[in-house]
Amino acid sequence: MNLQSMDLAAHYLEEAARQFRGHKRMAEGAISQLSDQEFFRAIDSEANSVAIIVKHIVGNQRSRFTDFLTTDGEKPNRHRDTEFIIDANTTRADVMHWWEQGWKIVFDTLASLKPEDVTRTVMIRNEPHTVLQAINRQIAHYAQHIGQIVFLAKHLKGSEWKTLSIPRGKSAEYLSGTEKLGYSKGVMTEPVKK
């Protein structure tokens, strides 16, 4: 890998971490608006609650990012089907503790990667991926599920929902810079003060 490629690979790893941080922040902005009852509520018999989606993301994070460079991303001790079951004794604090553990694995793994690792081959379900492809796969996967979390939270909160991006009718003010809304590149960076 030449110097220019190394710089690009280092930039990619920084950008991947930034994207993951943004997805985590977006989910937490939605989750923070939910009551415990809403957090565990499924809107129909085929739907997943926010708690279940979080549990699934965490199971995926543990499997994909533990021993990332050296073992298949689908670990033999992962029991994916159990990620969609929440025990009646499970608390919101339990789920959010798992959430923090899962993200710690992701961020610790990303921090350990070197630019030359980006083109290495890793396996996911016995399929070869470059490190870049494997990370992109997870960015997309988590974005999908975090979109579900935001959609569910917005649905459950109804008129009490506090937007996580530029509010309706505020685009011109945001673009002109006349109103500081607390958004950066479409993601809320801090709570909007009213």
ZALO-615659 format. One record per residue (C-alpha): x, y, z; residue in three letters. Coordinates in steps of 0.05 Angstrom, whole numbers, padded with zeros to 5 digits, always signed. Example, Ala and Ser with C-alpha at 12.3 -4.5 7.8 and 13.67 -1.06 7.14 Angstrom:
BEGIN
+00246-00090+00156ALA+00273-00021+00143SER
***
This chain:
BEGIN
+00000+00000+00000MET+00030+00067-00020ASN+00028+00130+00023LEU-00032+00159-00012GLN-00071+00094-00004SER-00051+00092+00069MET-00077+00163+00079ASP-00142+00144+00045LEU-00149+00081+00087ALA-00136+00120+00151ALA-00189+00171+00130HIS-00237+00114+00115TYR-00229+00085+00185LEU-00240+00154+00217GLU-00302+00164+00174GLU-00329+00095+00191ALA-00322+00111+00265ALA-00356+00178+00255ARG-00414+00144+00219GLN-00422+00093+00274PHE-00421+00149+00327ARG-00475+00186+00288GLY-00519+00124+00283HIS-00510+00111+00358LYS-00527+00183+00375ARG-00589+00182+00329MET-00615+00118+00362ALA-00602+00146+00432GLU-00639+00210+00414GLY-00700+00168+00396ALA-00694+00119+00454ILE-00688+00176+00505SER-00757+00200+00486GLN-00791+00133+00502LEU-00821+00111+00568SER-00802+00042+00592ASP-00869+00016+00568GLN-00858+00045+00499GLU-00787+00019+00497PHE-00813-00053+00504PHE-00877-00045+00463ARG-00886-00082+00397ALA-00938-00047+00353ILE-00965-00114+00327ASP-00952-00188+00334SER-00900-00189+00278GLU-00863-00126+00298ALA-00802-00119+00342ASN-00800-00071+00400SER-00744-00020+00405VAL-00714-00063+00460ALA-00712-00124+00414ILE-00681-00084+00358ILE-00627-00060+00406VAL-00615-00131+00430LYS-00608-00154+00358HIS-00559-00099+00340ILE-00517-00116+00401VAL-00516-00191+00384GLY-00493-00172+00314ASN-00439-00125+00341GLN-00411-00178+00388ARG-00409-00229+00333SER-00381-00185+00278ARG-00330-00144+00316PHE-00302-00193+00367THR-00236-00221+00340ASP-00254-00183+00277PHE-00191-00198+00237LEU-00181-00270+00258THR-00248-00306+00263THR-00311-00310+00222ASP-00360-00253+00237GLY-00415-00303+00250GLU-00391-00333+00315LYS-00412-00404+00334PRO-00435-00379+00402ASN-00483-00329+00371ARG-00555-00351+00377HIS-00588-00301+00331ARG-00659-00325+00342ASP-00654-00310+00416THR-00638-00237+00400GLU-00712-00229+00382PHE-00736-00252+00451ILE-00738-00208+00513ILE-00747-00242+00580ASP-00802-00212+00623ALA-00749-00196+00677ASN-00705-00157+00629THR-00702-00083+00646THR-00689-00023+00603ARG-00624-00013+00643ALA-00603-00085+00623ASP-00616-00071+00549VAL-00580-00004+00551MET-00521-00036+00587HIS-00517-00087+00530TRP-00521-00029+00481TRP-00461+00005+00511GLU-00422-00061+00513GLN-00437-00074+00439GLY-00415-00005+00417TRP-00352-00010+00460LYS-00333-00073+00421ILE-00345-00036+00354VAL-00305+00026+00373PHE-00248-00013+00406ASP-00242-00057+00344THR-00242+00003+00297LEU-00190+00038+00340ALA-00145-00023+00336SER-00146-00026+00260LEU-00088+00002+00220LYS-00094+00031+00150PRO-00061-00030+00120GLU-00117-00073+00149ASP-00170-00042+00105VAL-00154-00088+00046THR-00145-00151+00088ARG-00196-00206+00080THR-00243-00226+00135VAL-00300-00276+00134MET-00373-00267+00149ILE-00415-00330+00145ARG-00358-00363+00107ASN-00359-00309+00054GLU-00296-00267+00042PRO-00300-00192+00051HIS-00246-00139+00053THR-00245-00103+00119VAL-00273-00043+00082LEU-00331-00085+00056GLN-00345-00116+00124ALA-00347-00048+00158ILE-00392-00019+00104ASN-00438-00079+00112ARG-00445-00064+00186GLN-00455+00011+00176ILE-00512-00005+00128ALA-00541-00058+00174HIS-00541-00014+00236TYR-00569+00046+00196ALA-00628+00002+00175GLN-00644-00019+00246HIS-00632+00050+00275ILE-00681+00077+00223GLY-00731+00026+00250GLN-00718+00051+00321ILE-00729+00124+00300VAL-00792+00105+00262PHE-00821+00066+00320LEU-00804+00120+00371ALA-00835+00174+00327LYS-00897+00131+00317HIS-00903+00116+00392LEU-00892+00189+00413LYS-00939+00219+00361GLY-00946+00294+00373SER-00897+00291+00431GLU-00840+00271+00385TRP-00779+00317+00385LYS-00746+00316+00317THR-00675+00289+00310LEU-00660+00328+00247SER-00680+00395+00217ILE-00753+00406+00236PRO-00806+00415+00183ARG-00810+00486+00160GLY-00740+00503+00186LYS-00696+00484+00126SER-00688+00555+00101ALA-00670+00581+00170GLU-00620+00525+00179TYR-00588+00536+00111LEU-00584+00611+00121SER-00550+00602+00188GLY-00601+00648+00222THR-00622+00594+00270GLU-00576+00548+00308LYS-00613+00482+00310LEU-00558+00435+00337GLY-00551+00394+00274TYR-00489+00374+00235SER-00494+00338+00169LYS-00566+00317+00183GLY-00553+00288+00252VAL-00572+00322+00317MET-00508+00339+00354THR-00538+00366+00418GLU-00608+00374+00446PRO-00647+00432+00416VAL-00659+00485+00468LYS-00726+00519+00466LYS
***
